[in-house]
Amino acid sequence: DFFLKQAGYAGEHMAERLSQLSTANVKSLDGLWEAHKLRNEIAHTPGFKLSANQAERALFAFRDFLKEMRAF
């Protein structure tokens, strides 16, 4: 979300900023959406159990997006 804000994407929250992107332009977008949804589950579902596989996929999705967007 920090990257999206710094890149000039407007919106009240990350989902609004993500909705401004297109899978036609950002191939890693679907994975990023899944990772963001998982983050919301963790943050808003008491007792949510995160598997190692879920965590790994989410981290790779965030990494892939940031690499594609040349954030680092």
TIKE-810929 format. One record per residue (C-alpha): residue number from 1; residue in three letters; z, y, x. Coordinates in steps of 0.2 Angstrom, whole numbers. Each point is the difference from the previous one (the first is absolute). Layout:
<r k="NUM" r="ALA" c3="Z" c2="Y" c1="X"/>
...
//
This chain:
<r k="1" r="ASP" c3="0" c2="0" c1="0"/>
<r k="2" r="PHE" c3="4" c2="12" c1="14"/>
<r k="3" r="PHE" c3="-18" c2="-3" c1="7"/>
<r k="4" r="LEU" c3="-8" c2="3" c1="-17"/>
<r k="5" r="LYS" c3="10" c2="17" c1="-2"/>
<r k="6" r="GLN" c3="-4" c2="5" c1="18"/>
<r k="7" r="ALA" c3="-19" c2="-4" c1="-4"/>
<r k="8" r="GLY" c3="1" c2="12" c1="-14"/>
<r k="9" r="TYR" c3="0" c2="-12" c1="-15"/>
<r k="10" r="ALA" c3="9" c2="8" c1="-15"/>
<r k="11" r="GLY" c3="11" c2="-8" c1="-12"/>
<r k="12" r="GLU" c3="18" c2="-1" c1="-6"/>
<r k="13" r="HIS" c3="2" c2="-18" c1="8"/>
<r k="14" r="MET" c3="-9" c2="-13" c1="10"/>
<r k="15" r="ALA" c3="-9" c2="-8" c1="-14"/>
<r k="16" r="GLU" c3="-8" c2="17" c1="-5"/>
<r k="17" r="ARG" c3="-6" c2="2" c1="18"/>
<r k="18" r="LEU" c3="-6" c2="-17" c1="1"/>
<r k="19" r="SER" c3="-10" c2="2" c1="-16"/>
<r k="20" r="GLN" c3="-11" c2="13" c1="8"/>
<r k="21" r="LEU" c3="-7" c2="-13" c1="12"/>
<r k="22" r="SER" c3="-14" c2="-13" c1="-3"/>
<r k="23" r="THR" c3="-2" c2="-17" c1="5"/>
<r k="24" r="ALA" c3="-18" c2="5" c1="4"/>
<r k="25" r="ASN" c3="6" c2="11" c1="13"/>
<r k="26" r="VAL" c3="16" c2="-9" c1="6"/>
<r k="27" r="LYS" c3="-2" c2="-19" c1="1"/>
<r k="28" r="SER" c3="19" c2="-2" c1="3"/>
<r k="29" r="LEU" c3="5" c2="9" c1="-16"/>
<r k="30" r="ASP" c3="3" c2="-16" c1="-11"/>
<r k="31" r="GLY" c3="12" c2="-7" c1="13"/>
<r k="32" r="LEU" c3="9" c2="17" c1="1"/>
<r k="33" r="TRP" c3="2" c2="1" c1="-19"/>
<r k="34" r="GLU" c3="8" c2="-18" c1="0"/>
<r k="35" r="ALA" c3="12" c2="5" c1="14"/>
<r k="36" r="HIS" c3="4" c2="16" c1="-9"/>
<r k="37" r="LYS" c3="4" c2="-10" c1="-16"/>
<r k="38" r="LEU" c3="11" c2="-12" c1="10"/>
<r k="39" r="ARG" c3="9" c2="15" c1="7"/>
<r k="40" r="ASN" c3="3" c2="6" c1="-18"/>
<r k="41" r="GLU" c3="7" c2="-18" c1="-5"/>
<r k="42" r="ILE" c3="12" c2="1" c1="15"/>
<r k="43" r="ALA" c3="6" c2="17" c1="-4"/>
<r k="44" r="HIS" c3="1" c2="-2" c1="-19"/>
<r k="45" r="THR" c3="5" c2="-18" c1="-3"/>
<r k="46" r="PRO" c3="18" c2="-4" c1="3"/>
<r k="47" r="GLY" c3="2" c2="-17" c1="10"/>
<r k="48" r="PHE" c3="-19" c2="-1" c1="4"/>
<r k="49" r="LYS" c3="-3" c2="-14" c1="12"/>
<r k="50" r="LEU" c3="-13" c2="4" c1="13"/>
<r k="51" r="SER" c3="-8" c2="-14" c1="9"/>
<r k="52" r="ALA" c3="-5" c2="1" c1="18"/>
<r k="53" r="ASN" c3="-18" c2="-3" c1="-5"/>
<r k="54" r="GLN" c3="0" c2="15" c1="-12"/>
<r k="55" r="ALA" c3="8" c2="11" c1="13"/>
<r k="56" r="GLU" c3="-13" c2="-5" c1="13"/>
<r k="57" r="ARG" c3="-15" c2="3" c1="-12"/>
<r k="58" r="ALA" c3="7" c2="17" c1="-5"/>
<r k="59" r="LEU" c3="3" c2="5" c1="18"/>
<r k="60" r="PHE" c3="-18" c2="-5" c1="5"/>
<r k="61" r="ALA" c3="-7" c2="9" c1="-15"/>
<r k="62" r="PHE" c3="9" c2="16" c1="5"/>
<r k="63" r="ARG" c3="-6" c2="-2" c1="18"/>
<r k="64" r="ASP" c3="-18" c2="-4" c1="-5"/>
<r k="65" r="PHE" c3="-1" c2="16" c1="-11"/>
<r k="66" r="LEU" c3="8" c2="11" c1="13"/>
<r k="67" r="LYS" c3="-12" c2="-7" c1="13"/>
<r k="68" r="GLU" c3="-15" c2="2" c1="-12"/>
<r k="69" r="MET" c3="5" c2="18" c1="-3"/>
<r k="70" r="ARG" c3="2" c2="3" c1="19"/>
<r k="71" r="ALA" c3="18" c2="5" c1="-2"/>
<r k="72" r="PHE" c3="4" c2="-7" c1="17"/>
//
